[in-house]
Amino acid sequence: MSKPVVAVVGRPNVGKSTLFNVLAGERISIVKDTPGVTRDRIYADASWLDRTFTLIDTGGIEPDSKDIILSQMREQAEIAIETADVIVFITDVRQGLVDADAKVADMLRRSKKPVVLVVNKVDSFEKFMPDVYEFYNLGIGDPIPVSAASQLGIGDMLDEIIKHFPDDAGKDEEDERPRVAIIGKPNVGKSSLVNRLLGENRVIVSDIAGTTRDAVDTAIKYNGEEYVFIDTAGLRRKSKIKEDLERYSIIRAVTAVERADVVLIVIDATEGVTEQDAKIAGIAHDRGKGIIIVVNKWDAIEKDNKTIYKHTEKIRQILSFMPYAEIMFISAKTGQRTGRIFDMIRMVLENNSMRVATGVLNEIVTEAVAMQQPPSDKGKRLRIYYVTQVAVKPPTFVIFVNDKELMHFSYTRYLENRIREAFGFKGTSLKFIIRERKEDK
């Protein structure tokens, strides 16, 4: 099921970051071995009542000139309009209504997307309510007074946000077709790859409007099976946003990855893996998707008998947090190896949905524990009682132990490696949940 996307828009110093952190709660954790992504705080998972959604901060405006503020606000609004199901427009009761607010409100109103108008820094409803009424002049609905710092009015705001979520947010669940997102930096050949896949297979089944977003999904049939390709390449409409391309492409990647089963991360062979590639790859890793690293423009590389080995080593080194990812070297331009992409997608899909019988799983873990003793601390040794698989997409395992504190990251990684050796799981991350169980149970 595809989670709705909520984008936050607003001027500098209106309290966007504070509100973002309040809504995201403790979920913005810095994952040790995932570069950049969670640290940038561009997106986070949030939930209210029984609804979960992806929260996106379109932000990052720190200029001096008011003209620059307005132009960057417009860019923010364009990003929000293009990627979000619901837009949260934050204003500041203390600064009052300013010209930039009115101009951005005008854009948002014309977009026909649902907009929730939030007036922040209302620390006392009695004192500030007369000033809140001024924001009715924006003409985009009822202003909702909140104080992000004091966490006042947050529930009312969230009630309003989830009212706008599409009723058919679960439609993807009924659609059994595998969904494939093609992500990567601008100009790495994402469009060429989609066109090549379309051209080779000759069957364009349909163009489906991509949920409530403006992207259009394309269905492609291969060997009698239909795949839905999620278009992040901007094939049909060039983005108007020229500045801040890196942030923009990351936001586009988040919204695409959210809806996909398998993600193709396209890298330019002539450039190698860049920091931005690592950030974009980190999003797919974070979300537990099936992952294939597609190294494009392979025809432009001078080769000897060690070229593939050297490139593979370099990719593994930089993307060390996802050693399970499959790597392919292709040329969208010449069609070299593009025919194998569907076979790879099928394999990764199967691994991402694989279930392992509990008995067999515990045999493997028992053997692994016998080969390498679990860690101990101050005379107390970690004991592993039982392991079971509780979910797929990604395959998720619960490990019951005597003391969570003794379960070091390195030992979890060791068990993961043994499980992978036994069952494969190529192309998909595995998730481990450590639970404590008292010895007398």
N, C-alpha and C positions, 0 to 999 in steps of 0.2 A: 504494500500500500504506500502510495506516495504521500509524504508529509506536506501539509501546506507550508508555504514560505511567507514569512512576515518580515518586511523590510522597514528599517528605522531611518527616517530622514529628519534633518533639522540643522539649524545654524550652530556655530561654535558656542560652547559654554551654556547650552540650554539644558545640559544634564543627560545627554544621550548615553554616554559611557556608563554613568551611574545606573540609569534605567536598564541598560543592556545587561549589566552585571547582576542586577536584582532579579531580572527575569530568567537569566541563565542559571542563577543560583550557584551551586558548587560544581556545575557541570563543566565550567571552563577550567579544566585541569590541564597542566602542562605535561603532555606525554613525553617521557624522557627521550625516547629514541625516534620520535617523529619530528622532522625538522619544520620549524616555522609555523606550521598551519595553526595549531591551537593557540600558539603564542601570539599570533597576529590578531586574535579576537575578532575576526571578520564574521564568524558565524558560530552559533551554538545551538544545541538542542534545548528546548524548553517545553514545559507542559502545564496545562491548567485543566482542572477537573479530569476528564478522561481523554482530553485531546492533546496530542503532542504536535509540535511544529518546529520548523527550522527558523531561527531568528538570524537576520542578516543586518550587520551594521554597514550602511553604505558610506559611512563617514569619512573621517580624516581631513577636516578642513582647519588649517591653522594660518590663514593669511592675515595681512594687515588691511589691505585695501578693501573697501566695501564692494567695489565692482568685482574683485576676484571672488569675494564671498558669494555674490549672487551667481556668478558663472559656475562656481563649484557646486552651489546648491542645485542649480539646474541639472548638472551632471548627475548628482546624487539622485534627483527625482527621476531622471531618465533611466538610471540603473534600476531603481525601485519599480518603475512602471513596467519595465521589460521583464523583470524576473519574479516579481512578488505576486502572491494571491491577495494579500492585504498590506496596505501601506500605513505605517504609524508615523504621523507628522507631529513632531515635538516642538512646542513653542515655550516661551518663558514669561510667566506672569509678571516678573519683576522688570523685565526689559519692555514689556508691553508689545503691542502689535507693531511690526516694522515693515518697511516697504518690501524687503526680500521675502518675508513670510507671505505677503499678498501675491507676489509674482509666482512663487512656487506653488501656492494653493491653486492658482489659476491653471497651471500645468496639470496638477494632480486631478483637478475637477474634470478637465477635458479628457483625461485618460480613461474615464469610466471604470477605473479600478476602485474597489472599496477603500475608503480612507478613514482612519480613526484619528481624530484631532485631539491631541493631548496637551494640556497646559500644565507645565511642570513648575516646581518650586512653590506650590500652594501649601505652605506649612501650616496655615490656619485657614480653614474654610470660612469662618466668620469674617476674618479680616480681608481675605483676597477675593471672595466670590464676586463682588461688584466689578473687579478688574477682569475676571474670567469671562464675563458676559461680552466684553469688547470683542472677543475672538469669534463671536457669531458673524461678525462682519466679513470673515473669510469666505463664508458661503459654502463650507464643506461639512456641514453637520454640526451636531452638538459638541461643544468643547468639554472634554472630560478632565476635571481638576485632579492632579496627583502631586505627591511629593516623593520623588524617587529616593531622596536621601532619608526621609523619615518613613518610607514605605506606606504612605497614605494613599488611598484611592486606587491601589494597584489592582485589586480584585474587580472593581467596576470596569476598569480599562480592559482587563483580560476577558471579562464577560462580553464586552463589545467586540473585541478582536475575534473571538471564536464564533460569534454570530455570523460573521462573514465567510467562514470556511465553507467550501463547496460541499453540498450534501452528498455529492458523488465522489468524495475524496477517496473512497475505497474502490473506485471503478477499476483501477489497475489490477486489483486482486482478482477480479473476475476475468480479466484479460490474461490468459495463460501464456501468451507469446513471450519469448525471452526478450528482454529489453537491453539494448547495448548502447552505452554512451561513449562517444569519441571525444576525448578531452585532450588539452595540451595548450601550449602557448600559441599566440597568433603566428601565422606563417610557417607552421611546421608541416603543412600538407594535409590537414584534416579534411578540407573540402575535396581535395583531389582523391583522397582515399574513399570518401563516400561516393563520389562520382564513379570511381573505378569499380567499386562493389556493385553499384547500380548497373553500370555498363556491361560488366561481365555476366551478370545474371539475367539481364534483359527483362525481368519481371518487376515492374513497380506496382505493387498490389494496390496501394492507396496512399494518399497524403492525409494524415489524421491531425486535426488541430491538437496541439500538445496541451492537454488539460486546460488550465486557465492561463497558461503562459503564452507568449507570442511565438515561441519556437514551434516549428512544425516537425512532427515525427514522420519518418518514412519507413514503410514496411517493405522488406525485401524477402523474396522466397528463394530458398536454396535447398536442393535435394528434398523437395516436398514439404519443407518446414518454413514457417514464416518467422522472421525476426523483426523487431521494431528498433530502428536506429534513432537515437535521440540526437537531434541536431544542435550541437553547440558551436558549429563552425561559422554560423552567420551566413549560410549559403544564400539565403533568400533576401536578406536585408542587411546591408552593411551598417554596423553600429555608428551612431553619430558621435559616440564618445571617443575622442582622440587621446585626451590626456588620461593619466591614471589607468593605462591599459592593463597593468599587472593586476591591480585590485579588481578591475572589472572582469578579467578573464577568470580570476579565482572565484568570484561570485557566480559567474555563469557555470563554472565547473561544479560548485556546490549544488546548485539547483538541478543540474543534469545527473550527477552521481546519485543524488537522493532518489531518483526515479528508476535507476538502472539495476539490472542483475549483474551484468558484466561491464567492466570499464576498459576501454582501449586507451592507454596513455601514449599519445603519439609524440615521439622525440625526433629532432632533426639530427641525422647521423653526422652532418658536417659540423654541427656545433657541439655535439655530445650533450650530456645531462647537465642542465643548468640549475641554479638554486630555485628558480621558479618552477621548473619541472618537478623538483623534489617537493615543493609545497603542494602542487596540484596532485602529485602521486599520494602525498600524505592524506589528502581529503578522502580518496578512495580507500586507502588503508584504514583510516579512522572509522569509516562507515562499514567495514567488513565485507566489501564487495569482491567478486571475482575480478582478477586483474591480469591484463596482458600488456606488456610493454612493447609497443610497436615502433621499431627504429626505422624511420622513413628516409628516403633519399639515399638508399644504400648504393644506388647506381653511380652516385657522385663521389664515392670513396675509392681511392686507389688501394688495391688489395694484394696481400700475399697470403701464405698459408696460415698466418697467425692473426690475421686482422679481426676475425669474428671473436676469437678467444680474447684478444686485448680489449675490444669494445665491451664484451660481456663482463670482463673483470672490472672495468671502470664503472659500468652501470651498477653492478652488484655492490661495489665499494660505496658509491654515493647514495644509492637507495638501499642501504644495509638494513633498514628497518622492515623491508619487505622481501626477504630472500626467497620466498615462495613464488613470487611473480614469474610468470612465463615471459620469455623474451623472443621476439621475432624480428628478423631483419628483412625489410621489404622495400620495394620502390612502387609508389602509387603511380608514378609517371610511366614506367615501363610495364607494370603489372607483375614484376618479379615477386614470387611467393604470396601474392595477395589471395590466390585461390585457397591457400591453407588456413586463412583467417577463420572461416566458418567452422572447420574441424577443431581448431583451437578453442573457439568460443564454446562449442558443444562440450568439449572435455572439461573446461573450467566450470561451466554451468553444473555439470554432473558432480564435480568435486565440491562446489559451494553448497550443494543440496544433499551431500552424502550423509547417511546415518550409519553409525557403527554400533553393533550389538554390545550391550553392557558387559556380558561375560568375556567376550574376546578383548574388549578394551581393558578390563581389569587384569587379564592375563599379561598383556603387553606392559602395563604400568608396574605390575608386581615384578616382572622380569627386569624392567629398567631400574627399579629400586634395589633389587638384588645386585645389579651390576655397579651401581653408584649410590653409596649410602646418602640418605637425605642429610641436610645440614643440622648442626646442633648449636645450642648457645647456652653457656653456663650449666653444662651438664644435661640440659634437656634436649632430646632429639625430636625432630619432626617425624610424625607418624602419618602415613597416608592410609586412610581406612578404605576408601571407595571412590570410584570415578564413574560418572555417568554423562551421556550426551543429552542435553535438554533442548537444543534448538538447531536449526539449519539456517543458512544464509545470514551470517557465516556459521559454520559448525561451532557450537558452543558447549563447553564441558564444565561440569561442576566437580571440583575435587574436595572431598571431605577430609579434613586434617584435625590433629589434636590442638594445634596452635598456629593461627594465621601468621603471626609475627615471624615464625621460623621459616615460612615459605618464601625464600628469596626469589627474586626475579630470575636469577641465573638457573635455579633448579626448575622453575616453571618452563623456562626455555629448553632445558635438557629434556624434560618430559614431552614437550611439544615436538622436539626433533625425533624422539623415539616413536611417537604416534605417527608422525609423517613418514618415517621409514617403513612403518608397518602398513599404512593405508594410503599413502600417496598425498592426497589433498593438494595436488599441484594447482597453483594459480589462485588459491584462496587463503585468506588469513584464518586463523583459529582463535577463538576467544575462550579464556579460562576464568572461571569464577571460583574463588577459594572460600570455602565455608568451614566454620569451626564446629566440631562435634565433641562433646565431653566423652571421656573414656568409658564411663559406665553405661553409655548408650550403645 
